[in-house]
């Protein structure tokens, strides 16, 4: 399910995590060549991504579990 990024924070291992409008979170690591997100390394880059939409895997799992009950 698509959710808007409303903020960012660092986890205990100093990896950047996006705070989503649904209340869930998602890591947004820059680990080339697997994940190329250099914008996450700067405050300006993160600020520019506020309002961007990410797919929330937690919401997807919740939605799937509801579908299984119908």
N, C-alpha and C positions, 0 to 999 in steps of 0.2 A: 504494500500500500504506500502510495506517495505521501511524504510528509515534509514539511518545511523546516529548514535549519533555523533555530532561534538563538543559538549560542554555541560556545565551545568551552571545553575544559580539559585539563590534563589528568590522566589517570595516575594510579600509583607508580606505574612504570615510565611515566613521562611521555606517554603517547597521547596525541590529540584525539578527542572524542567530540562528535557533534551532538548537541542537545536538540532533539526534535520536538515539534509542536505537540505531538501525541504524548509526550512525557518519556518516551524511550530514548536511547542513545545509540550511536554507531561510531565505531572507530573510523578515523579518516587518516590513515597512516600514509607517509611518503616513503615507500620502500621499493625504489626502482630495481629491476625492471618490472616487477609484479604490479606495483601500484605507483603510478606517477602523479603525485599530488604536491608539487613543490609549493603551491599556494598556502598549504597548511603550516608551513614553517615561519611565516611572517604574520604579524598582527594585521597588517593591511590586507594580505591575502585572505585571511579568515574573515575579516570584516566584509570584504567584497562577496563572500559566499553566503552571508546571512540572507535568508529568504530563498536560497536555492532549494530545490526539491531532491530528496534522496528516497530510495525505496527502503521502508522500515521492515526489516525481516521479522521482527517481533510481532508487528501488526499482521503481517502475512500469515504467520504461524497461528495467531489467534483466530484470524478469519477462516483458515483452513479447518481448525478444530470446530468452529461453529458449523461449517458446511458438513462436516462428518456427522453431526448430530441431527441433521434434517433428513 
